Amino acid sequence: MAVRIRLQRHGRKKHPVFKMVVVDSRKPRESDYIDYIGTYDPILKTGNINTEKAKEWILKGAQPSDRALKILKDFGLEETVVKK
């Protein structure tokens, strides 16, 4: 099973709020997720990411999407994130 860390879009029109989740890569964007890592607001550039959970899933082999990778680096997980 290919596991990815990616974003699910929530919020209202023109004000998105993203959930960072761990999901099977074959499932659609808004499907059920395996684990919830945190939230990110791109308008305010703030978020609540559980870095320990993210690090744990990356060490287990989960590959972050491009946008999730950028957000994780902003939250200080550069040393853990394996570049593609």
C-alpha positions as a Python dict, from the first residue, in 0.01 Angstrom:
ca = {
    (1, 'M'): (0, 0, 0),
    (2, 'A'): (144, 335, -108),
    (3, 'V'): (95, 589, 169),
    (4, 'R'): (118, 964, 115),
    (5, 'I'): (101, 1272, 332),
    (6, 'R'): (-120, 1524, 155),
    (7, 'L'): (-367, 1807, 203),
    (8, 'Q'): (-745, 1801, 213),
    (9, 'R'): (-918, 2129, 133),
    (10, 'H'): (-1174, 2260, 380),
    (11, 'G'): (-1296, 2606, 470),
    (12, 'R'): (-1519, 2838, 277),
    (13, 'K'): (-1509, 3003, -63),
    (14, 'K'): (-1187, 3201, -118),
    (15, 'H'): (-1061, 3115, 232),
    (16, 'P'): (-923, 2762, 228),
    (17, 'V'): (-806, 2575, 534),
    (18, 'F'): (-617, 2253, 469),
    (19, 'K'): (-599, 1939, 679),
    (20, 'M'): (-271, 1752, 650),
    (21, 'V'): (-352, 1381, 651),
    (22, 'V'): (-196, 1043, 581),
    (23, 'V'): (-390, 861, 310),
    (24, 'D'): (-363, 574, 63),
    (25, 'S'): (-236, 731, -261),
    (26, 'R'): (-495, 553, -474),
    (27, 'K'): (-787, 723, -296),
    (28, 'P'): (-941, 1057, -402),
    (29, 'R'): (-846, 1383, -228),
    (30, 'E'): (-1151, 1409, -1),
    (31, 'S'): (-1171, 1041, 97),
    (32, 'D'): (-1122, 884, 440),
    (33, 'Y'): (-775, 918, 585),
    (34, 'I'): (-555, 690, 793),
    (35, 'D'): (-419, 952, 1032),
    (36, 'Y'): (-466, 1326, 1092),
    (37, 'I'): (-147, 1532, 1129),
    (38, 'G'): (-271, 1890, 1156),
    (39, 'T'): (-414, 2198, 985),
    (40, 'Y'): (-265, 2475, 772),
    (41, 'D'): (-411, 2813, 676),
    (42, 'P'): (-236, 2951, 364),
    (43, 'I'): (-398, 3295, 391),
    (44, 'L'): (-267, 3363, 742),
    (45, 'K'): (44, 3143, 693),
    (46, 'T'): (-29, 2964, 1020),
    (47, 'G'): (-90, 2607, 1113),
    (48, 'N'): (-104, 2345, 1381),
    (49, 'I'): (109, 2054, 1256),
    (50, 'N'): (201, 1767, 1488),
    (51, 'T'): (565, 1732, 1385),
    (52, 'E'): (617, 1413, 1585),
    (53, 'K'): (339, 1233, 1394),
    (54, 'A'): (470, 1363, 1063),
    (55, 'K'): (823, 1247, 1144),
    (56, 'E'): (691, 906, 1252),
    (57, 'W'): (499, 857, 925),
    (58, 'I'): (793, 970, 711),
    (59, 'L'): (1019, 722, 888),
    (60, 'K'): (759, 451, 819),
    (61, 'G'): (784, 532, 447),
    (62, 'A'): (504, 780, 377),
    (63, 'Q'): (591, 1017, 91),
    (64, 'P'): (470, 1377, 127),
    (65, 'S'): (314, 1553, -170),
    (66, 'D'): (496, 1856, -311),
    (67, 'R'): (290, 2110, -115),
    (68, 'A'): (297, 1903, 205),
    (69, 'L'): (675, 1877, 171),
    (70, 'K'): (707, 2256, 153),
    (71, 'I'): (483, 2304, 458),
    (72, 'L'): (672, 2041, 658),
    (73, 'K'): (1000, 2215, 578),
    (74, 'D'): (850, 2544, 699),
    (75, 'F'): (768, 2371, 1029),
    (76, 'G'): (1126, 2248, 1072),
    (77, 'L'): (1129, 1890, 945),
    (78, 'E'): (1402, 1941, 682),
    (79, 'E'): (1639, 1685, 831),
    (80, 'T'): (1374, 1411, 834),
    (81, 'V'): (1210, 1468, 497),
    (82, 'V'): (1367, 1255, 226),
    (83, 'K'): (1390, 1441, -103),
    (84, 'K'): (1243, 1272, -409),
}
